[in-house]
Amino acid sequence: MAKRIMVQGTMSGAGKSLLATALCRFFWRQGFRVAPFKSQNMALNSFITADGLEMGRAQVTQAWAAGKEPDVRMNPILLKPCSDTGSQLIVNGRVRGQYPAAEYFKMKKSLIPEILAAFRSLEEENDIIVLEGAGSPAEINLKQDDIVNMGLAELTDSPVVLTGDIDRGGVFAQLYGTVALLEEKERARVKGLIINKFRGDPKLLTPGPQMLEELTGIPVLGVVPFLHVDIDDEDSLSPRLGQRDARRPIDIAVVRLPRISNFTDFSPLENHPALGVRYADAAQRLGRPDFVILPGTKSTLEDLRWLRQSGLEAQIKKLAAGGTPVLGVCGGYQMLGETLSDPLGAEGGGELRGLGLLPVSTVFSREKARTRVKGEVLAGPFAGARVEGYEIHMGRTETGKAPAFCRLEDGRPDGAVQGLVFGTYLHGLFDTGELTSRLAGWLLERRGLTPEEARPLSHREHQELEFDRLARALEESLNMPALYRAMGL
């Protein structure tokens, strides 16, 4: 049976995903067969596996850190919020339906057999499973039906390490309060406390960790520094979405839609030294960038209404008319068209006019397209760039006679182009590095600047370097022998 360790946190954003990723990499570097596991994830950043199934991006990143291909067993339940009170439910990579929060809470324990089947299957193939919780285990209003924190730890008989975020302040109260709210049998599962995201000399915390150990009876395993590593973020808590200044030669503005999804598509752009990526959620913040991106969204029609009401639609159309290039990805591509129609009520029904910047029309359906693709870009300045990625969308876009953005490996055209406006369904289009390099060179030339000659670094190559940095930092800051003992190793 595989050994297990579960990372729980005092709150959302405490660093659980990052620590789980670091542990996956650390154990893999030690020669173990390791896999991540999160029973239930709520996120709009998702990924399509090689067998065409959908899972959360955080476990995809952890799988890569563990030297594995992403597998939906690592994230059997994915919730994709589509409103303030409801989510699309994806089980084992397939859409099961759309549920209001209250209805989902009533039925979620019925999913335990599927959760355990996925976990047991992974156990048979690995030496170590790194589990990740969600939010906090001390949400006393949710504990009765918990399937992702202490409820899952009990189901899988997993030891737990609890992490708190000192960067937000009050870390000792976070950790002590969380432990105090746990039941006695739950406290017995907590084998160590971690102080995460510390800036400065850990000696400055003395005698805090020792006092915390005395108060809780649980050892402090270490103080993890604030790690400036660049790996894919999970959700809208990502600090990159707050980036509003692009202090590089080229200014790229991504529209921060209320239900923005798969913003990891644009992470590779941030790794190019000439490209500054920022996020704009108001017309006055859009300014006059060199390049505008309309990203994906879980609710295209609602976010199109918001785009219109916020004044961003008018601003984007004005920039496009003045010669600023615009790229729409997935839902953003649909918005750039002439009409968006929802006859079956997949997004609430109705019809809206689009921005009219591309001669295409979209009709939504209830069936979701999920597929991994490869192709070659056909659009003028990027022609010949090799791209790899995946499609996740509900709806079909009729392009008429509009030139395609790229030609997929299976011969299908993807997207559309009109002048300097580009649209594509392809998530991950910048991951190979080739399109990033072409885009940077073209935008620099438009500004009269000399393009930088360098081999494009793929997103995966960059992530691999960051995983190693992350694992080294964890090894230097945590009491790893104590962690091994807690796992029975």
Buried (B, 14 or more C-beta within 10 A) or exposed (E): EBBBBBBBBBBBBBBBBBBBBBBBBBBBBBEBBBBBBBBBBBBBBBBBBEEBBBBBBBBBBBBBBBBBEBBBBBBBBBBBBBBEEBBBBBBBBEBEEBBEBEEBEEEBBEBBEBBBEBBEBBBEEBBBBBBBBBBBBBBEEBBEEBBBBBBBBEBBEBBBBBBBBBBEEEBBEBBBBBBEBBEEEBBEBBBBBBBBBBEEEBEEBEEBBEEBBEEBEBBBBBBBBEBEBBBBBBBBEBEBBEBEEBEBBBBBBBBBBBBBBBBBBBBBBBBBEBBBBBBBBEBEBBBEBBBBBBBBBBBBBBBBBBBBEBEBBEBBBEBBEEEBBBBBBBBBBBBBBBBBBBEEEBBEEEEBEBBBBBBBBBBBBEEBBBEBBBBBBBBEBBEEBEBBBBBBBBBEBBBEEBBBBBBBEEEEBBBBBBEBBBBBBBBBBBBBBBBBBBBBBBBBEBEEEEBEEEEBBBBEBBBBEBBBBBBBBBBEBBBBEBBBEBBEB
